[in-house]
Structures are given as C-alpha cells and as structure tokens.
Amino acid sequence: MSGRTGEVYRVDWLPGTDVLHGTCHCGAEHTAEDPVAMWDWMLAHPLGHDLPGNGS
C-alpha cells in the first residue's frame, strides 16, 4: 500500500475537560484544547518536540 509510513499518532481526550493529550510517533507528548493545534503540532515533527532529558 502506498502512502503508509508506519508512524503512529495518538490523541486522547481527557474526560471531564476540553483537553486533548497527543503522543507523536517519536514519543513526544503535547496537550491542547484545539484539535487543529494538536494536529499542527504532530504533523510539524520534529519542530516543538522537546523530549525530557535531551538537553533542550
């Protein structure tokens, strides 16, 4: 199948809130209330994907 990259993006809704919790295929995590902002962050990989302990 063409177009498949094997990258997995996960977005979970935090019940009782308007907050989305996203996990990029690289393991970076992000929260946002706006679904468009969440997908912009994920698809901008690796921009803004500061992982704990990587010196940034």
N, C-alpha and C positions, 0 to 999 in steps of 0.2 A: 504494500500500500504506500503510495507516495504521500508526502506531507507529514508523516508521523516522525516525531523526533525522539520519543521515549521520555520526554520531560513531563513531570507530573506537578501540577499546581493544585493546591488545596485551599479552599476558602470555607471557613466555618462561621456560622452565625453564633454569637454568644447570647444564649436565651435570656430574655428579660432586658435586653439592651438593643441599641441600634448599631452595635459594634460588630464588624467583621474581622476575623482573625485569619490572615493568609500565611501560607507557607510555600515558599518558592521551591523549585526543584533543587536548588543549591543548599537548602536548609535554612535560609534566612527567613525571619518572621516579621510580620508587619500587622498593625491594626489600623482600621479606618472605618468611618461611618458611611462613606460614599463608595458604592461598588465600582464606579468608574475610576476613582482614585486608586482603589485596590488593584484593579487590573492594569492601570497605567504603571503602577509600581512593579508589579510582577513582570510585565512584558518589557520593562526597561532594563531587565537583568543585564549586567550586574550593577548598574547605577543605583546607589542608595542601599545596596545590600551589604551593610556593615555587619559582619558576624562577630559575636563576642570573642575576644581573645586574638583578633587578627591584627591588633595594633592600630586600628583606626578609630 
